[in-house]
Amino acid sequence: MNEHIEKVGCYPFMAEPFHCDFSGHLFMGHLGNHLLNAADFHSSARGFGMKYLMTIKRSWVLSRLAIEMTDEMPLQYTRFNVETWVESAMRYFTSRNFRIVDDGGRVYGYGRSIWAMIDTESRQPTDILAIDNGAINQWIVKDKECPIDKGGRVKMSEQAELTRTIDTYYNDVDINGHINSVKYIEHVLDLWPLEWYREHAVRRFEIAYVAEAHAGDTLSFYRESASNLEHSIRIVRTDGTECCRSKVVFC
């Protein structure tokens, strides 16, 4: 391990005005992008990032993501940092946490994520610990607090209501050739009208990815509500396969 590199990475970002909504606050989808970029910066600097993995026909894929805001979203032009660290690593999954904080110590929120590594040709999971003799274990941080719920499987019944069906196109597809993880976040949050967001903000967003969808697939969104402020969503692709489940908690 390089003794000059910290285990916890810290990366600066800004809430650019064109990444903010009508209220002037950063979109949840763009915050999600910043978290994923921080994850890539962190892993690349420590020898297990996407640029290296592509040379050995491997890639990281996001399995679960939870973001919980303890304060409002950053306002436009606000500079903030995303801290990220590896909490644990197993053969097929690794957990990575995030903290969104400004230079003055104001904490906007936290994130938890689970990642898998796949073979880019077979699209099947592959052994994370086989990369550089398990070097990822050298970067694990177990004593840094991430005080939000890890979340679990989003439970839904068969009575969930079909709310919307959309088509997918070029701009939905990422470097892995499937629908971009953050695009699902944006599509889910579009299930509520603009007027709703004049009175409410997203307190917690979580999503679990089950199967890939690709450009040209039709995505159907089924919603079930535990209350006016807590909603579960199931996303199903053209052939009836469930792609992911999400939970949104508003305040």
C-alpha positions in Angstrom: 0.0 0.0 0.0 1.2 3.5 -0.9 1.9 5.1 2.6 1.3 8.6 1.2 -2.3 7.9 0.2 -5.0 8.1 2.8 -7.6 5.3 3.1 -10.4 7.8 3.0 -10.6 9.9 -0.1 -12.0 13.4 -0.2 -13.0 15.0 -3.5 -14.2 18.6 -4.2 -17.4 19.3 -6.2 -19.6 22.3 -6.8 -23.4 22.5 -7.2 -23.3 23.9 -10.8 -26.4 25.9 -11.6 -27.3 23.6 -14.6 -27.2 20.7 -12.2 -29.8 22.3 -9.9 -33.6 22.2 -9.9 -36.1 25.0 -9.9 -35.4 25.7 -6.2 -31.7 26.2 -6.8 -30.7 23.0 -5.0 -28.6 20.2 -6.5 -30.6 17.4 -8.2 -30.5 14.1 -6.4 -29.4 12.4 -9.6 -26.4 14.8 -9.9 -25.5 14.1 -6.3 -25.6 10.4 -7.2 -23.2 11.1 -10.1 -20.8 12.9 -7.8 -20.8 10.0 -5.4 -20.1 7.5 -8.2 -17.3 9.8 -9.6 -15.8 10.0 -6.1 -15.9 6.2 -5.9 -14.0 5.9 -9.2 -11.4 8.5 -8.3 -10.8 6.7 -5.0 -10.5 3.2 -6.5 -8.4 4.4 -9.4 -5.8 6.1 -7.2 -5.5 2.9 -5.2 -5.1 0.5 -8.1 -8.6 -1.1 -8.5 -10.5 1.5 -10.6 -12.3 1.1 -13.8 -9.4 2.2 -16.1 -7.3 -0.7 -14.9 -10.1 -3.2 -14.7 -11.1 -2.6 -18.3 -7.6 -3.8 -19.3 -8.3 -7.2 -17.7 -12.0 -7.3 -18.9 -13.5 -6.5 -15.6 -15.8 -3.8 -14.4 -17.5 -2.5 -11.3 -21.3 -2.5 -11.3 -23.4 -0.8 -8.7 -25.7 -3.2 -6.8 -27.2 -1.0 -4.1 -27.2 2.7 -3.3 -28.7 4.6 -0.4 -28.4 8.4 0.0 -29.8 10.1 3.1 -29.8 13.8 3.6 -29.3 15.2 7.1 -29.5 18.8 5.7 -30.9 20.3 2.6 -29.2 19.7 -0.8 -26.4 22.1 -1.6 -27.5 25.3 -3.2 -26.2 26.4 -6.6 -22.5 27.5 -6.6 -22.0 25.8 -3.2 -18.7 24.0 -3.0 -18.7 20.7 -1.1 -16.7 17.5 -0.7 -17.5 13.9 -1.1 -15.6 11.7 1.3 -15.5 8.0 0.4 -14.1 4.8 1.9 -14.3 1.0 1.6 -16.1 -0.4 4.6 -15.7 -4.1 3.8 -14.8 -6.5 0.9 -15.9 -10.0 0.2 -15.4 -12.3 -2.7 -18.3 -11.0 -4.8 -19.4 -7.8 -3.1 -17.7 -4.8 -1.5 -19.4 -2.0 0.5 -18.4 1.7 0.1 -19.6 4.6 2.1 -19.8 8.4 1.5 -20.1 11.6 3.5 -21.2 14.9 1.8 -19.6 17.8 3.8 -18.3 21.3 3.2 -15.0 22.7 4.2 -16.6 24.2 7.3 -17.8 20.9 8.6 -21.5 21.2 7.5 -22.7 17.7 6.8 -25.3 17.5 4.0 -25.7 13.7 4.1 -24.3 10.3 3.8 -24.4 7.4 1.4 -24.0 3.6 1.4 -23.3 1.5 -1.6 -22.7 -2.2 -2.5 -20.7 -3.0 -5.6 -20.0 -6.2 -7.6 -17.3 -6.9 -10.1 -18.3 -8.5 -13.4 -16.5 -10.1 -16.3 -17.3 -7.8 -19.2 -17.5 -10.6 -21.7 -19.6 -13.1 -19.7 -21.4 -10.4 -17.7 -21.1 -12.7 -14.7 -19.8 -11.8 -11.2 -16.1 -12.4 -10.7 -13.8 -12.6 -7.6 -13.0 -9.2 -6.3 -10.3 -10.6 -4.0 -8.4 -12.1 -7.0 -7.5 -8.6 -8.2 -3.9 -7.9 -7.2 -4.0 -10.7 -4.5 -6.8 -9.0 -2.6 -5.2 -5.6 -2.5 -8.6 -4.0 -1.8 -8.3 -5.3 1.8 -5.5 -2.9 2.5 -7.9 0.0 2.0 -10.7 -1.1 4.3 -11.8 1.4 7.0 -14.0 0.0 9.8 -13.9 2.8 12.3 -15.3 5.8 10.3 -19.0 6.5 11.1 -21.7 6.3 8.5 -24.8 6.8 10.7 -27.5 5.9 8.2 -29.5 2.7 7.8 -27.9 0.2 5.4 -31.4 -0.6 4.1 -32.5 -3.9 2.8 -34.7 -5.5 0.2 -37.6 -3.2 -0.7 -40.7 -5.2 0.0 -43.7 -4.8 -2.4 -46.9 -6.6 -3.0 -48.6 -7.6 -6.3 -51.0 -4.8 -5.7 -48.5 -2.1 -6.7 -50.0 0.3 -9.3 -48.5 0.7 -12.8 -47.7 4.4 -12.7 -45.7 5.1 -15.9 -44.0 3.3 -18.8 -41.1 4.9 -20.7 -38.8 4.1 -23.6 -35.0 4.1 -23.3 -32.5 5.7 -25.7 -28.8 6.5 -26.3 -28.6 9.0 -23.4 -29.7 6.3 -20.9 -26.8 4.0 -21.6 -23.5 4.0 -19.7 -19.9 2.7 -20.3 -21.0 -0.9 -19.3 -23.6 -0.9 -22.2 -26.7 -1.0 -19.9 -29.0 1.6 -18.6 -27.1 4.1 -16.4 -27.6 3.6 -12.7 -28.3 7.3 -12.1 -30.9 7.4 -14.9 -33.0 5.1 -12.9 -32.8 7.6 -10.0 -34.0 10.4 -12.3 -36.8 8.4 -13.8 -38.1 7.3 -10.4 -38.1 10.9 -9.1 -39.9 12.0 -12.2 -42.9 10.0 -11.0 -43.9 13.0 -8.9 -45.0 16.3 -10.5 -43.1 19.6 -10.1 -45.8 20.9 -7.7 -45.0 18.1 -5.3 -41.4 19.2 -5.0 -42.5 22.8 -4.2 -43.6 21.4 -0.8 -41.4 18.3 -0.3 -37.8 17.3 -0.5 -36.2 13.9 -0.8 -34.9 12.8 2.6 -33.8 9.3 1.7 -33.4 7.5 -1.6 -32.4 3.9 -2.0 -32.2 1.6 -5.0 -31.3 -2.0 -5.5 -30.3 -3.2 -9.0 -31.4 -6.7 -9.9 -31.0 -7.1 -13.7 -29.7 -5.1 -16.6 -31.8 -3.2 -19.1 -30.6 -1.9 -22.4 -31.3 0.8 -25.0 -34.7 0.1 -26.6 -36.1 -1.6 -23.6 -39.4 -0.3 -22.3 -39.4 0.3 -18.5 -42.6 0.1 -16.5 -42.8 1.7 -13.0 -45.0 0.2 -10.3 -45.5 2.2 -7.2 -46.8 1.3 -3.7 -47.1 3.8 -0.9 -46.7 3.1 2.8 -47.7 6.7 3.6 -47.9 10.0 1.8 -44.2 10.5 2.3 -42.8 6.9 1.8 -43.1 5.1 -1.5 -41.7 1.9 -3.0 -41.1 1.5 -6.7 -40.5 -1.6 -8.8 -39.1 -1.2 -12.4 -39.7 -3.9 -15.0 -38.2 -4.1 -18.4 -39.8 -5.1 -21.7 -39.6 -8.9 -21.2 -41.2 -8.7 -17.7 -37.9 -9.1 -15.9 -37.6 -6.9 -12.8 -34.6 -4.5 -13.1 -34.6 -2.8 -9.8 -36.5 -1.7 -6.7 -36.4 1.7 -5.1 -37.7 3.4 -1.9 -38.2 7.1 -1.6 -38.8 9.0 1.6 -39.8 12.6 1.5 -40.0 15.3 4.1 
